[in-house]
Amino acid sequence: MKRLKSGDVLRLLGIIVVVSLAFVPIYWMLNVSLLPETEVIRTSPHYYPPPGILTLEAYKEILTEYSVFTYILNSIIICFLATVVTLLLSFSIAYSIAKHDFKLKKYVYYGIIWLLALPWVVYVLPIFKIVSGLGLLDTHILMIMLYGFSGIPLFSWFALPFMHTFPNELIDAGRLDGCSEWGVVWRIVMPSLKNALIALFILRFVWAYNDLLYSLSFTFHRAKMIMPALLEFPGLYEMPYAKMAAGGLLAMLPILLIVVIFQKYVVSGLTGRTLK
């Protein structure tokens, strides 16, 4: 057997530390969610749920009393459609900046940078006044528009390097075959940049799914997403740690599944490596 070099040992230790930092909180949430509330707040904590007191009561309560699956479904639908809107418009803008010369190109480019510098919180009050006057509060279409349009500056910036390095020859070939500029983006650029597109799709979906600001400010019941719904678990005189841990785990499942299934596309898309 080959001896491990010191660099390999340090690399292995680093991997163990990173994996532990990622999975220990998840394990602790699972542990707490399987305990009765009275056992969660005891002085000496349980480091694993003893078989004699293990219970699924927290999951049963949040599924029957709080409609958690409805809020998770709302989050998935809103974030999926909003991500599609973000990437379609972002790739189109990045394509226009990278492959075309037009009069206001410099101002569009600097405008994207300026929008990136503005925090989202400055938009909340004016948007709230506008949408309340239009009767769009607590609607799915509003949340899709908010998450879809708010991500355009950042993801246009992310898409620009991919567009700059995209071969002009492929674009010219598409034009010769009769494609419009939108057809070039839809039929040539996006399929060729599939890995990068999937990677950016996952990043945008996760960021929108985890957002609390817009979902807490503009939804109340019909379009409520899972993150603000979790804040309703604590009562005036109680802090239900087991139910909050169970809700957090259920809310985390869609993200975990997406990342596990498509993680190879994230790596290849962000690093430019070809999938084997």
Residue pairs with C-beta under 8 A, 6 or more apart in sequence:
4 12
26 249
26 252
28 245
29 245
29 248
29 249
30 245
30 249
31 46
31 47
31 48
31 49
32 40
32 241
32 242
32 245
33 58
33 59
33 242
33 243
33 245
33 246
33 249
34 49
34 54
34 55
34 56
34 58
34 242
35 46
35 49
35 53
35 54
35 55
35 242
36 53
36 55
36 57
36 242
37 58
37 240
37 241
37 242
37 243
39 46
39 53
40 241
40 242
41 241
57 242
58 240
58 242
58 243
58 245
58 246
59 246
59 250
61 243
62 68
62 233
62 243
62 246
62 247
62 250
63 69
66 229
66 232
66 233
66 247
67 229
68 226
68 229
68 247
68 250
68 251
69 250
71 224
71 225
71 226
71 229
72 226
72 250
72 251
72 254
74 140
74 223
74 224
74 225
74 226
75 209
75 215
75 225
75 226
75 227
75 251
75 254
76 209
76 254
77 140
78 140
78 143
78 144
78 147
78 208
78 223
78 225
79 147
79 205
79 208
79 209
80 205
81 144
81 148
82 143
82 144
82 145
82 146
82 147
82 148
82 151
82 204
82 208
83 147
83 148
83 151
83 201
83 204
83 205
83 208
84 148
85 144
85 145
85 148
85 149
86 147
86 148
86 149
86 151
86 152
86 155
86 204
87 155
87 197
87 200
87 201
87 204
89 148
89 149
89 152
89 156
90 151
90 152
90 155
90 156
90 158
90 159
90 200
91 159
91 163
91 185
91 189
91 190
91 193
91 197
92 182
92 185
93 108
93 112
93 152
93 156
93 159
94 156
94 159
94 160
94 162
94 163
95 159
95 163
95 181
95 184
95 185
95 189
96 102
96 108
97 105
97 108
97 109
97 156
97 160
97 163
98 160
98 163
98 164
98 166
99 163
99 166
99 168
99 171
112 153
112 156
112 157
113 157
115 153
116 153
116 154
116 157
120 150
120 213
120 214
121 213
123 150
124 213
124 214
124 217
127 146
127 218
128 137
128 217
128 218
131 137
131 142
131 218
136 142
137 218
137 219
137 220
138 218
138 219
138 220
138 221
138 222
138 223
138 224
139 222
139 223
140 222
140 223
142 218
142 223
143 214
143 215
143 218
143 219
143 223
143 225
146 214
146 218
147 208
147 211
147 214
150 214
151 204
151 207
151 208
155 200
155 204
158 200
158 203
159 196
159 200
162 193
162 196
163 189
166 189
166 192
166 193
170 188
170 192
171 184
171 188
171 189
173 188
174 183
174 184
174 187
174 188
175 184
179 187
179 188
190 197
194 265
195 265
195 268
195 269
195 275
196 269
196 270
197 269
198 262
198 265
198 266
198 269
199 265
199 266
199 268
199 269
199 270
200 269
202 258
202 259
202 262
202 265
202 266
203 266
205 258
206 255
206 258
206 259
209 225
209 226
209 227
209 254
209 255
210 227
210 255
211 227
212 227
212 228
215 224
215 225
215 227
215 228
216 227
216 228
216 231
219 225
219 228
226 247
226 251
227 251
229 247
230 244
230 247
230 248
230 251
233 240
233 243
233 244
233 247
234 240
234 244
259 266
264 275
265 275
267 273
268 274
268 275
